[in-house]
Amino acid sequence: MSLSRTSESRLKNALVLVPFMISAGGCVQMHPTRSGFLSDYSGVECIESMSRVFSKGDARLTRLARDVAWDEIDSFYIEPVSWMADDLGQPASSKQNADSIRDSLRMALVQELGAIRPIAKAAGPRTATVRSAVTGVQEGKPIINLITLALSGPLFNGGAVVELEIVAPDGAQIVAASVAVQGRDWEVLGFFHKPRHAENAVRRAAGYIAADMLLVR
């Protein structure tokens, strides 16, 4: 059965509007959280990166204690990364993906903070303790991205939110941060591999925090 001219016109108009409709609701936006994981949120403020590219769409709240005697801290002890994304309604799609994202954050913290002070296997008298949690996750949507690929390219990226604090040997909080990072458009694989954008996001979050620490030391 053939379509009338009116029906054909309506169909064409609908097809033209599909990419714009998908685009308007598709791009993930992550926001810093205040989950209660950190021991103190007072004084955290939105800051811009001064040493690394801080991309549009990323956001972070950070407080750095400028009066810390860094010479008295000779190492970092990194506690196991906590997972709070499920409690806050932004979980991973599977335990395997959650573990992969959490492992990505820990490895990034070892790399980034290890460039500032050695990483200790246990807390000592001059060791600062690093506590971190993944508080939000959005994964890429491979099936939907395959559908939109021919229309306007993959649209549904991923991202993650990390909360972190560094505590001095005397128990004082010297760093507090809540960092939200979204997947990058050029990270094409992340659109089709669910946890990839979130894994990259937590790595960038660790990099932002380490870069900010270097500025106040």
C-alpha positions as CSV (number, residue, x, y, z in Angstrom):
1,M,0.0,0.0,0.0
2,S,1.4,3.4,-1.0
3,L,1.5,6.3,1.3
4,S,-0.3,9.5,0.6
5,R,1.7,12.7,0.0
6,T,0.7,13.9,3.4
7,S,1.8,10.7,5.1
8,E,5.1,10.8,3.2
9,S,5.7,14.3,4.3
10,R,5.0,13.6,7.9
11,L,7.3,10.5,7.8
12,K,10.2,12.6,6.3
13,N,9.7,15.3,8.9
14,A,9.8,12.7,11.7
15,L,13.0,11.1,10.4
16,V,14.6,14.5,10.2
17,L,13.7,15.2,13.8
18,V,14.9,11.8,15.2
19,P,18.6,12.8,15.6
20,F,17.8,16.0,17.3
21,M,15.4,14.3,19.7
22,I,18.0,11.7,20.6
23,S,20.7,14.4,20.9
24,A,18.7,16.5,23.2
25,G,18.3,13.7,25.8
26,G,21.3,11.5,25.1
27,C,24.5,13.1,26.3
28,V,25.3,12.1,29.9
29,Q,25.9,14.8,32.5
30,M,27.6,13.8,35.7
31,H,27.5,16.0,38.8
32,P,29.7,16.1,42.0
33,T,28.0,14.3,44.9
34,R,27.9,14.8,48.7
35,S,27.2,11.2,49.6
36,G,28.3,11.4,53.2
37,F,31.4,9.3,52.5
38,L,33.9,12.2,53.3
39,S,34.4,13.0,56.9
40,D,34.0,16.8,56.2
41,Y,32.5,18.7,53.3
42,S,32.9,22.1,54.8
43,G,34.7,24.6,52.6
44,V,34.6,22.6,49.4
45,E,34.3,24.9,46.4
46,C,34.0,24.6,42.6
47,I,37.4,25.2,41.1
48,E,38.9,25.2,37.6
49,S,42.0,23.3,36.6
50,M,45.1,25.4,36.2
51,S,47.5,22.7,35.1
52,R,45.5,20.2,33.1
53,V,42.8,20.5,30.5
54,F,39.5,20.5,32.4
55,S,36.9,19.7,29.8
56,K,33.5,21.1,29.4
57,G,31.0,18.9,31.1
58,D,33.4,17.9,34.0
59,A,32.8,19.4,37.4
60,R,34.5,19.2,40.8
61,L,34.3,20.5,44.3
62,T,37.6,20.6,46.1
63,R,39.2,21.8,49.3
64,L,42.9,21.7,49.8
65,A,44.6,22.6,53.1
66,R,47.3,25.0,52.2
67,D,48.9,24.9,55.7
68,V,49.8,21.2,55.6
69,A,53.5,20.5,56.4
70,W,54.1,18.3,53.4
71,D,57.7,17.7,54.5
72,E,56.2,15.8,57.5
73,I,54.4,13.4,55.1
74,D,56.6,10.8,53.5
75,S,54.1,8.5,51.9
76,F,50.5,7.7,51.0
77,Y,48.5,4.7,52.1
78,I,45.6,4.0,49.7
79,E,42.6,2.3,51.3
80,P,40.5,-0.1,49.1
81,V,38.1,1.9,46.9
82,S,34.6,2.0,48.2
83,W,31.6,1.5,46.0
84,M,28.6,3.7,46.7
85,A,27.1,4.2,43.2
86,D,24.4,1.6,43.9
87,D,23.2,3.4,47.0
88,L,22.9,6.7,45.1
89,G,21.0,5.3,42.2
90,Q,23.8,5.3,39.6
91,P,25.1,1.8,39.6
92,A,27.1,-0.2,37.2
93,S,25.3,-2.8,35.0
94,S,27.2,-5.7,36.6
95,K,29.5,-6.6,39.5
96,Q,32.2,-7.3,36.9
97,N,32.0,-3.8,35.5
98,A,31.8,-2.2,39.0
99,D,35.0,-4.0,40.0
100,S,36.7,-2.9,36.8
101,I,35.8,0.7,37.4
102,R,36.9,0.5,41.0
103,D,40.2,-1.1,40.0
104,S,40.8,1.6,37.4
105,L,40.5,4.3,40.1
106,R,42.9,2.5,42.5
107,M,45.5,2.0,39.8
108,A,45.2,5.7,38.8
109,L,45.6,6.8,42.4
110,V,48.7,4.7,42.7
111,Q,50.1,6.2,39.6
112,E,49.1,9.8,40.2
113,L,49.8,10.1,43.9
114,G,52.9,7.9,43.6
115,A,54.5,10.7,41.6
116,I,54.1,13.0,44.7
117,R,55.0,10.6,47.5
118,P,55.8,6.8,47.6
119,I,52.8,4.5,48.1
120,A,53.0,2.6,51.4
121,K,51.6,-0.9,52.0
122,A,50.5,0.1,55.5
123,A,50.0,3.4,57.3
124,G,53.0,4.6,59.3
125,P,53.7,7.6,61.6
126,R,54.3,9.9,58.6
127,T,51.8,8.4,56.2
128,A,48.7,10.2,54.9
129,T,45.7,7.9,54.2
130,V,43.8,8.2,51.0
131,R,40.1,7.3,51.2
132,S,38.1,7.2,47.9
133,A,34.7,6.0,46.7
134,V,32.9,5.8,43.3
135,T,29.6,7.5,44.0
136,G,28.1,7.6,40.6
137,V,28.4,5.7,37.3
138,Q,26.8,6.0,33.8
139,E,27.8,3.4,31.2
140,G,27.7,3.7,27.5
141,K,24.6,2.3,25.8
142,P,26.1,0.1,23.0
143,I,22.8,-1.1,21.4
144,I,21.2,2.4,21.2
145,N,24.5,3.8,20.0
146,L,24.6,1.3,17.2
147,I,21.1,2.4,16.2
148,T,22.0,6.1,16.2
149,L,25.3,5.6,14.5
150,A,23.9,5.8,11.0
151,L,21.7,8.8,11.9
152,S,24.0,11.1,13.8
153,G,26.8,9.1,15.3
154,P,26.8,7.5,18.8
155,L,25.3,9.8,21.4
156,F,25.1,8.0,24.7
157,N,28.4,8.2,26.5
158,G,29.3,7.3,30.0
159,G,31.0,8.9,33.0
160,A,31.6,8.6,36.7
161,V,31.8,10.5,40.0
162,V,34.6,10.1,42.6
163,E,34.7,11.3,46.2
164,L,38.1,11.4,47.8
165,E,39.8,12.6,50.9
166,I,43.4,12.5,52.2
167,V,43.8,12.4,55.9
168,A,47.0,13.4,57.7
169,P,48.6,11.1,60.3
170,D,47.0,13.2,63.1
171,G,43.6,12.6,61.5
172,A,43.2,16.0,60.0
173,Q,41.6,16.1,56.6
174,I,44.0,17.8,54.1
175,V,42.2,17.1,50.8
176,A,38.5,16.8,50.1
177,A,37.2,16.4,46.6
178,S,34.1,15.3,44.7
179,V,34.9,15.0,41.0
180,A,32.4,14.3,38.1
181,V,33.9,13.4,34.7
182,Q,32.1,12.4,31.5
183,G,33.3,10.3,28.6
184,R,35.0,12.0,25.7
185,D,33.5,12.1,22.2
186,W,36.8,10.9,20.8
187,E,36.9,7.8,23.0
188,V,34.8,6.0,20.5
189,L,35.2,2.5,22.0
190,G,33.5,3.9,25.2
191,F,30.2,4.2,23.3
192,F,30.2,0.5,22.5
193,H,31.9,-1.0,25.6
194,K,29.8,-0.2,28.6
195,P,32.3,0.5,31.4
196,R,35.0,2.1,29.2
197,H,34.0,5.8,29.6
198,A,33.5,5.3,33.4
199,E,36.9,3.7,33.7
200,N,38.5,6.6,31.9
201,A,36.5,9.1,33.9
202,V,37.8,7.8,37.3
203,R,41.4,7.9,35.9
204,R,40.9,11.6,35.0
205,A,39.4,12.3,38.4
206,A,42.6,11.0,40.0
207,G,44.7,13.1,37.7
208,Y,42.7,16.3,38.5
209,I,43.2,15.7,42.3
210,A,46.9,15.1,42.0
211,A,47.4,18.1,39.8
212,D,45.6,20.4,42.2
213,M,47.7,19.0,45.1
214,L,50.9,19.9,43.3
215,L,49.7,23.5,43.1
216,V,49.5,24.0,46.8
217,R,52.6,22.2,47.9
